[in-house]
Amino acid sequence: MIKFAAIKPNKIMAQVSMTVRMDSQLKQNFDALCARMGMSANAAMNIFANAVVRTRSIPFRIDLNEPKVENPALKRFLEFRESVVADDSRPEMTLDEINEEIRLAREERAARKKAGI
C-alpha cells in the first residue's frame, strides 16, 4: 500500500531536484510553450506532479493510436479485421454451442479416420 504524506497548508516543504531526460527539440518546444503561458518548465512539471498525486492518475488520456501502415498486405489485413469487428450481423455463439461444434467435428474426424479417409 502506498502512503502519501499529508500536505499541511502554509507549511514550507523541503525542495528536491529531479532530472528528466527528453529530446532536445521537445525540450525547446516545451520551454517555448511554457513561456507563452507565463510559467517555467519547472512550474509546469510541478503542476503535473501535483495533479498526478491529487487525482492518483495521469491527468490526460493515454492511448495506443494505430501506427501508420506502409505495408499494403498488412493494411488490407487491418482493414479486414476492422470490418469484421464492426460487423455485428454474425450470430454470437454460446459456450454450449461452441462445445457442440467441437464434439461434432471430433466425431466427424473419428468417422473419417475409421473409414480410412
Backbone hydrogen bonds, N-H to C=O, Kabsch-Sander energy under -0.5 kcal/mol:
donor,donor_aa,acceptor,acceptor_aa,energy
8,K,6,A,-0.7
11,K,8,K,-1.6
12,I,10,N,-0.5
27,K,23,D,-2.4
28,Q,24,S,-2.2
29,N,25,Q,-2.5
30,F,26,L,-2.9
31,D,27,K,-2.9
32,A,28,Q,-2.3
33,L,29,N,-2.5
34,C,30,F,-2.6
35,A,31,D,-2.5
36,R,32,A,-2.1
37,M,33,L,-1.4
38,G,35,A,-1.5
39,M,34,C,-2.6
44,A,40,S,-2.1
45,M,41,A,-2.4
46,N,42,N,-2.0
47,I,43,A,-2.4
48,F,44,A,-2.4
49,A,45,M,-2.7
50,N,46,N,-2.5
51,A,47,I,-2.3
52,V,48,F,-2.4
53,V,49,A,-2.3
54,R,50,N,-2.9
55,T,51,A,-2.6
56,R,52,V,-1.7
57,S,52,V,-0.8
63,D,61,R,-0.5
65,N,63,D,-0.9
70,E,68,K,-0.6
75,K,71,N,-2.5
76,R,72,P,-2.5
77,F,73,A,-2.2
78,L,74,L,-2.7
79,E,75,K,-2.3
80,F,76,R,-2.5
81,R,77,F,-3.1
82,E,78,L,-2.3
83,S,79,E,-2.1
84,V,80,F,-2.4
85,V,81,R,-2.3
86,A,82,E,-2.1
87,D,83,S,-1.2
88,D,86,A,-0.9
90,R,87,D,-0.5
98,I,94,T,-2.3
99,N,95,L,-2.6
100,E,96,D,-2.2
101,E,97,E,-2.3
102,I,98,I,-2.2
103,R,99,N,-2.5
104,L,100,E,-2.6
105,A,101,E,-2.4
106,R,102,I,-2.3
107,E,103,R,-2.3
108,E,104,L,-2.6
109,R,105,A,-2.4
110,A,106,R,-2.4
111,A,107,E,-2.4
112,R,108,E,-2.3
113,K,109,R,-2.3
114,K,110,A,-2.4
115,A,111,A,-2.0
116,G,112,R,-0.8
116,G,113,K,-0.5
117,I,112,R,-2.7
